[in-house]
Amino acid sequence: MAQAILTQVGRLGALSAGGAFIWPFIAFDVDAGERAVMYDALRGILPDPVGEGTHFLIPGLQKAHIMSVRAMPKEVKSRTGTKDLQNVNIALRILSRPKEAALPKIFDTLGVNFNDRILPSVVNEVLKSIVAKYNAEELLSKRSLISAEIKAELEKRANAFDLELVDVAITHLVYGKEFATAIEAKQVAQQDAERQKWVVEKAGKEFATAIEAKQVAQQDAERQKWVVEKAGKEFATAIEAKQVAQQDAERQKWVHLVYGKEFATAIEAKQVAQQDAERQKWVVEKADKEREAAVIRAEGEAEAAQIVNQALQESGPGLIEVRRIDTAKEIAGSLARSRNVTYLPGGNGSNMLLGLSTGGAPTA
């Protein structure tokens, strides 16, 4: 009995060993995300791929080639030129997978490593053709647009090879040293332009301030001149009054030997004359001080004139021309509002202002 059991066990073991040895030659497994392309020695590559699961084959006549249908990443690096002749290093990451129905054709024409044979050449060609349409700066500002355009062109090209693109993205974008130098030079030039613009505006403001200061100084000088002339006239009048008072006092001294009403009046007149003389002395001193102030203002005008001259040398006579035009407009407006001036337009570009005086004949 025991010998029969051992005999049965030995047969089962031999059968299991034989089956384990023969199984890889008669069956194969297809995992999830994979498909099998069958090669038949008599019929060639079979047109239909085999799906997931365990399948049988004819040993010696058929062979299964496992191919993945998952989306596989592939990064392709390319050095290309932009529209403004700048060199750019671009790294493009592509997720692609083969079309399941076309697996036998892909295996027949490209083999199992089809991604390595198709994507590098196609990506380089598409990148060079699309990047050449844009400037280096536009690659940054229009990155999403360029990425979409690259994806559309790659999908068109990959479709010819029965590949399906899941995603296309620009992962790295590196410019050459020349472009970085050009960007720095451009930024420096923009900063210099802004600084020069600020200098010109500052010079214009200083020039306008100097013009206003000059006008104020001229007005002050005219006023001081009028004050000095007035003070001179008052001083001369005071001297004459003092001399007249002194003469009257001497005459009264010799004419009237006794105190009376006339002498008291002369004393009062003398006191009044002395008070007027003191007041006129104060006026003269005031005029001297105002004359000194006018000299100081004149020195300030000279310094303002130097500032204006320097501003004109740096910024040009543009503001003076604008002031001249404004003055001409004011004169023309004043003449136009005058009742004694009439504007008569003439032909051939000649115009005439006609002055109408109230007491005589009109003048042109």
Residue pairs with C-beta under 8 A, 6 or more apart in sequence:
25 59
26 56
26 57
26 58
26 59
27 54
27 55
27 56
27 57
28 36
28 54
28 55
28 57
28 64
28 66
29 53
29 54
29 55
30 36
30 50
30 51
30 52
30 53
30 54
30 55
30 64
30 66
31 52
31 66
32 52
33 68
33 69
33 70
34 52
34 66
34 67
34 68
34 69
34 70
35 49
35 50
35 51
35 52
35 66
35 67
35 69
35 100
35 103
36 49
36 50
36 55
36 64
36 65
36 66
36 67
37 45
37 46
37 49
37 50
37 64
37 65
37 67
37 103
37 104
37 107
38 45
38 46
38 49
38 50
38 57
38 62
38 63
38 64
38 65
39 45
39 46
39 62
39 63
39 64
39 65
40 46
40 61
40 62
41 60
41 61
41 62
42 61
45 104
45 107
45 108
46 104
47 104
48 104
49 67
49 100
49 101
49 103
49 104
50 64
55 64
57 63
57 64
65 107
65 112
67 98
67 103
67 106
67 107
67 112
68 97
69 97
69 98
69 100
69 103
70 97
71 95
71 96
71 97
71 166
71 167
72 95
72 96
72 97
72 115
73 93
73 94
73 95
74 93
74 94
74 95
74 96
74 115
74 119
75 91
75 92
75 93
75 94
75 171
76 91
76 92
76 94
76 119
76 120
76 123
76 124
77 89
77 90
77 91
77 92
77 172
78 89
78 90
78 92
78 123
78 124
78 127
78 128
79 87
79 88
79 89
79 90
80 87
80 88
80 90
80 124
80 127
80 128
80 131
80 132
81 87
81 88
81 128
81 131
81 132
82 88
82 131
82 132
82 134
82 135
82 136
82 139
83 132
83 133
83 134
83 135
84 135
84 136
86 135
86 136
86 175
86 176
86 178
86 179
86 182
87 175
87 176
87 178
87 179
88 131
88 136
88 139
88 173
88 174
88 175
88 176
88 179
89 172
89 173
89 174
89 175
89 176
90 127
90 131
90 170
90 172
90 173
90 174
91 170
91 171
91 172
91 173
92 123
92 127
92 150
92 168
92 169
92 170
92 171
93 167
93 168
93 169
93 171
94 119
94 123
94 154
94 165
94 167
94 168
95 165
95 166
95 167
95 168
96 115
96 119
96 158
96 163
96 164
96 165
96 166
97 163
97 164
97 166
98 106
98 114
98 162
98 163
98 164
99 106
99 162
99 163
99 164
102 162
105 162
106 114
106 161
106 162
110 117
110 118
110 161
111 117
114 161
114 163
118 158
118 161
118 163
119 158
122 154
122 157
122 158
122 161
123 154
125 157
126 150
126 153
126 154
126 157
127 150
129 153
130 146
130 149
130 150
130 153
131 139
131 146
134 142
134 146
136 175
136 179
138 146
139 146
139 173
140 173
143 170
143 173
146 170
147 168
147 169
147 170
150 168
150 170
151 165
151 167
151 168
154 165
154 168
155 165
158 164
158 165
199 314
200 315
203 311
203 314
203 315
204 311
204 315
204 319
206 307
206 311
207 308
207 311
207 312
207 315
207 319
208 319
210 304
210 305
210 307
210 308
210 311
211 308
211 319
211 323
213 300
213 301
213 304
214 301
214 304
214 305
214 308
217 297
217 298
217 300
217 301
217 304
218 301
220 294
220 297
221 294
221 297
221 298
221 301
224 290
224 291
224 293
224 294
224 297
225 294
227 287
227 290
228 287
228 290
228 291
228 294
231 283
231 284
231 286
231 287
231 290
232 287
234 280
234 283
235 280
235 283
235 284
235 287
237 280
238 276
238 277
238 279
238 280
238 283
239 280
241 273
241 276
241 277
242 273
242 276
242 277
242 280
244 273
245 269
245 270
245 272
245 273
246 273
248 266
248 269
249 266
249 269
249 270
252 262
252 263
252 266
256 262
256 263
256 266
312 320
335 341
335 353
336 343
339 356
340 355
340 356
340 357
340 358
341 353
341 354
341 355
341 356
342 353
342 354
342 355
342 356
343 351
343 352
343 353
343 354
344 351
344 352
344 353
344 354
345 351
346 352
352 364
353 364
354 362
354 363
354 364
355 362
355 363
355 364
356 362
357 363
